[in-house]
Amino acid sequence: MKNTGLQIDVSRRRFIKSSSLLVAGAAVAPYLAAHAAPDEPIKVGLIGCGGRGSGAIENVKSADSNVTVVAVADMFPERASELAKKLGLPTEMAFSGFDAYKKVVAIPDINYIILATPPGFRPIHLRAAVEAGKNVFMEKPVAVDGPGVRSVLESSEIAKQKGLSIIAGTQRRHQASYVETLKRLHDGAIGDVVALRAYWCQSLIWNHPWNSNISDMENQLRNWYHYIWLCGDHIVEQHLHNLDVCNWVMKDHPISAYGMGGRQGLTGRGQIYDHFAIEYEYKGGARMFSKCRQMDGCRDNVSEAVAGTKGTSNPNNSIKVNGGEDWRFKGKERNAYEQEHVDLIKSIREGLKVNEGRQVAESTLTAIMGREAAYTGQLVEWDTVLNSTKVWMPEKLEFGALPAPEIPVPGKYKLV
Ligand SMILES: NC(=O)c1ccc[n+]([C@@H]2O[C@H](COP(=O)([O-])OP(=O)(O)OC[C@H]3O[C@@H](n4cnc5c(N)ncnc54)[C@H](O)[C@@H]3O)[C@@H](O)[C@H]2O)c1
């Protein structure tokens, strides 16, 4: 196995081109490798061999018996080679380094790419996969800043033009209990929605101690959750799931966010906050109240709730109608992590062209807008954060020195 490329061409990550130019430049040709007849194998390439990437391989294999994993890529050689060994792949089909993704997307007969690295890399990897004519399963979140979200929106348009499918790892959208409840909400079961609540409160997340025998860059990559350029902060990385459900209920994204957050219990290296409380406003005036926290010894709560003019709902599974009959989901459901691959494979085999790129990009930006409201201490509007030029990724992607990034201080930090 080769450790390919310690350095990456970072000009690609500036995402400066206008979407019209990019879309006009996309070849609108049939991508034969992207499609698969009912009896043909789905050929998978994985980028990011960590917990979720390995899990997604299991999920796609359970989703369809005719799946072959062709190649895997990871930043670190040992992770790629360990997974390749487990999957029985030849060593030359395990790639590592900053540009390992390029090797996987270049394999002609792969028709299904799974993107499961830290989200900071997602816009670059998605663009490469779509340009290579591949269908994509991409984990959430899909970016950590406005330029990244704009790039994902553009890539999704290119995918549409090329007839490729994209499904995102917002698995609640593929979970029968949510799907059934949301259908009823959209049919008006609780009238007009006036308020929503979204929580992701849990204990502390993993945090690896600094290793002075490896470079700053490697330390940050191995402890990616604690750096904004890689993770986006936990409101983006984790709470996005609940914010996505609220956007799904509203069939829209919020127009502004106002709130607060801080780093009260976290010490040592790293940059992220450990709590956020944000009020979002949707067009028409409905409000969404969001809280997320990573602290030990506090009450956990991961949930959403909706209040309408005629009743209330836990969008996971139930509806209470004022003065009427309550409803609760009682059906069977498949593991949602498998169902999302079932749905993507169906779209590839039947030519249905599912594309969740825009919805997950909008939920990612919803989370980024909340984060920026807390970091700045200001009311932040959708267009400001979408059109922001702030790029969190460092200029140079190479193993070496990387200054400790600053922790945003409300009232001083500025969104540009
Ligand atoms: N949908 C869900 O419920 C769910 C659950 C867990 C994680 N996730 C998402 O999956 C993604 C990965 O999370 P994880 O828990 O698997 O993290 P992880 O740390 O276990 O795995 C990430 C892997 O990506 C590799 N990597 C980093 N940069 C890379 C690059 N540029 N190219 C190739 N490989 C690279 C890392 O070395 C690591 O092996 C995140 O976006 C996370 O939010 C989603």
Ligand as a Chemical Component Dictionary entry (heavy atoms), coordinates in Angstrom:
data_LIG
# 
_chem_comp.id                   LIG 
_chem_comp.type                 NON-POLYMER 
_chem_comp.pdbx_formal_charge   0 
_chem_comp.three_letter_code    LIG 
# 
loop_
_chem_comp_atom.comp_id 
_chem_comp_atom.atom_id 
_chem_comp_atom.alt_atom_id 
_chem_comp_atom.type_symbol 
_chem_comp_atom.charge 
_chem_comp_atom.model_Cartn_x 
_chem_comp_atom.model_Cartn_y 
_chem_comp_atom.model_Cartn_z 
_chem_comp_atom.pdbx_ordinal 
LIG N1  N1  N 0  -25.433 9.035  10.725 1  
LIG C1  C1  C 0  -24.972 8.785  11.924 2  
LIG O1  O1  O 0  -25.720 8.453  12.845 3  
LIG C2  C2  C 0  -23.494 8.872  12.182 4  
LIG C3  C3  C 0  -22.937 8.202  13.262 5  
LIG C4  C4  C 0  -21.559 8.323  13.466 6  
LIG C5  C5  C 0  -20.794 9.111  12.613 7  
LIG N2  N2  N 1  -21.384 9.758  11.577 8  
LIG C6  C6  C 0  -20.592 10.628 10.687 9  
LIG O2  O2  O 0  -19.633 9.841  9.969  10 
LIG C7  C7  C 0  -18.442 10.596 9.762  11 
LIG C8  C8  C 0  -17.261 9.800  10.313 12 
LIG O3  O3  O 0  -17.432 9.603  11.698 13 
LIG P1  P1  P 0  -16.767 8.353  12.463 14 
LIG O4  O4  O 0  -17.480 8.257  13.749 15 
LIG O5  O5  O -1 -16.712 7.179  11.577 16 
LIG O6  O6  O 0  -15.300 8.919  12.706 17 
LIG P2  P2  P 0  -13.965 8.046  12.782 18 
LIG O7  O7  O 0  -12.922 8.923  13.375 19 
LIG O8  O8  O 0  -14.246 6.735  13.427 20 
LIG O9  O9  O 0  -13.635 7.773  11.251 21 
LIG C9  C9  C 0  -13.234 8.758  10.343 22 
LIG C10 C10 C 0  -12.160 8.139  9.451  23 
LIG O10 O10 O 0  -11.851 9.036  8.383  24 
LIG C11 C11 C 0  -10.456 9.046  8.199  25 
LIG N3  N3  N 0  -10.073 10.278 7.499  26 
LIG C12 C12 C 0  -9.877  11.520 8.013  27 
LIG N4  N4  N 0  -9.611  12.382 7.029  28 
LIG C13 C13 C 0  -9.614  11.676 5.867  29 
LIG C14 C14 C 0  -9.384  12.007 4.508  30 
LIG N5  N5  N 0  -9.133  13.278 4.125  31 
LIG N6  N6  N 0  -9.421  11.018 3.577  32 
LIG C15 C15 C 0  -9.679  9.744  3.938  33 
LIG N7  N7  N 0  -9.895  9.366  5.225  34 
LIG C16 C16 C 0  -9.883  10.325 6.159  35 
LIG C17 C17 C 0  -9.899  8.931  9.611  36 
LIG O11 O11 O 0  -8.550  8.526  9.625  37 
LIG C18 C18 C 0  -10.849 7.908  10.229 38 
LIG O12 O12 O 0  -10.407 6.581  10.042 39 
LIG C19 C19 C 0  -18.676 11.947 10.428 40 
LIG O13 O13 O 0  -19.133 12.874 9.497  41 
LIG C20 C20 C 0  -19.782 11.660 11.438 42 
LIG O14 O14 O 0  -20.569 12.785 11.713 43 
LIG C21 C21 C 0  -22.711 9.644  11.335 44 
# 
loop_
_chem_comp_bond.comp_id 
_chem_comp_bond.atom_id_1 
_chem_comp_bond.atom_id_2 
_chem_comp_bond.value_order 
_chem_comp_bond.pdbx_ordinal 
LIG N1  C1  SING 1  
LIG C1  O1  DOUB 2  
LIG C1  C2  SING 3  
LIG C2  C3  SING 4  
LIG C2  C21 DOUB 5  
LIG C3  C4  DOUB 6  
LIG C4  C5  SING 7  
LIG C5  N2  DOUB 8  
LIG N2  C6  SING 9  
LIG N2  C21 SING 10 
LIG C6  O2  SING 11 
LIG C6  C20 SING 12 
LIG O2  C7  SING 13 
LIG C7  C8  SING 14 
LIG C7  C19 SING 15 
LIG C8  O3  SING 16 
LIG O3  P1  SING 17 
LIG P1  O4  DOUB 18 
LIG P1  O5  SING 19 
LIG P1  O6  SING 20 
LIG O6  P2  SING 21 
LIG P2  O7  DOUB 22 
LIG P2  O8  SING 23 
LIG P2  O9  SING 24 
LIG O9  C9  SING 25 
LIG C9  C10 SING 26 
LIG C10 O10 SING 27 
LIG C10 C18 SING 28 
LIG O10 C11 SING 29 
LIG C11 N3  SING 30 
LIG C11 C17 SING 31 
LIG N3  C12 SING 32 
LIG N3  C16 SING 33 
LIG C12 N4  DOUB 34 
LIG N4  C13 SING 35 
LIG C13 C14 SING 36 
LIG C13 C16 DOUB 37 
LIG C14 N5  SING 38 
LIG C14 N6  DOUB 39 
LIG N6  C15 SING 40 
LIG C15 N7  DOUB 41 
LIG N7  C16 SING 42 
LIG C17 O11 SING 43 
LIG C17 C18 SING 44 
LIG C18 O12 SING 45 
LIG C19 O13 SING 46 
LIG C19 C20 SING 47 
LIG C20 O14 SING 48 
# 
